Amino acid sequence: MLNLSLQDLSAWMLREEAALTSLVCEQRLMRALIEVSQGKGQHGRYGFVSRERRDTAFFDRFGVCVKQAAVIGRVGTVTWSGDLVLEPG
């Protein structure tokens, strides 16, 4: 139908971030983000081999480390300089 070999189809799906592994990784990261921003789960692996791999994937996807995401969830926002900005209220 597509005139692609299984290997070519797999490579294409990886490039388009449509491969099952990409989708699973994205779901794990989203679950981690939600739980960390709610003040829980900062030490969980969320299906990653190690916390180090989780932290690297988390930073690559969201641009902040897990600890920063926990602070953002607790107190408001963090500026690009890393300084905390408390929201009024």
C-alpha positions in Angstrom: 0.0 0.0 0.0 2.7 2.5 1.0 5.5 0.7 -0.8 7.7 0.9 2.3 9.6 -1.8 4.0 9.0 -2.3 7.7 12.4 -0.8 8.4 11.7 2.3 6.3 8.3 2.7 7.9 9.8 2.4 11.4 12.5 5.0 10.5 9.8 7.4 9.1 7.7 7.0 12.2 10.6 7.8 14.5 11.5 10.9 12.5 7.8 12.0 12.7 7.8 11.2 16.4 4.8 8.9 15.7 6.5 5.6 16.7 5.0 3.7 19.6 8.2 4.3 21.7 7.9 8.0 21.2 4.3 8.0 22.3 5.0 5.9 25.3 7.9 8.2 26.3 5.7 11.3 25.9 2.9 9.8 28.1 5.5 8.9 30.8 6.8 12.4 30.7 3.4 14.0 30.9 2.4 11.8 33.9 5.7 12.8 35.6 5.0 16.5 34.9 1.5 16.4 36.3 2.5 14.5 39.4 5.7 16.6 40.0 3.8 19.9 39.6 1.3 18.7 42.2 4.1 18.1 44.7 4.3 14.4 44.5 6.4 11.8 42.5 9.6 13.8 42.3 11.6 10.6 43.0 9.6 8.3 40.7 11.1 6.8 37.6 7.8 6.6 35.6 9.0 3.6 33.6 12.4 5.0 32.7 15.4 2.8 33.4 16.8 5.3 35.9 16.0 8.7 37.4 19.0 10.1 35.4 17.4 9.0 32.1 14.0 10.4 33.3 15.6 13.7 34.3 17.4 14.0 30.9 14.2 13.2 29.0 12.3 15.6 31.2 14.7 18.5 30.6 14.9 17.8 26.9 11.1 17.9 26.6 10.1 20.7 29.0 13.3 22.8 29.3 13.3 22.6 33.1 14.6 20.0 35.5 12.3 18.0 37.7 13.2 20.1 40.8 12.3 23.3 38.9 9.0 21.9 37.9 8.2 21.0 41.5 9.0 24.6 42.5 6.8 26.0 39.8 3.9 23.8 40.9 4.4 24.9 44.5 5.0 28.6 44.3 4.2 29.9 40.9 6.7 30.4 38.1 10.5 30.5 37.6 12.1 33.1 35.4 14.7 32.2 32.8 17.4 33.3 35.2 16.2 30.7 37.6 14.9 33.2 40.1 11.5 32.4 41.8 8.6 34.7 40.9 5.7 34.4 43.4 2.3 34.9 42.0 0.1 37.4 43.9 -2.6 35.9 46.0 
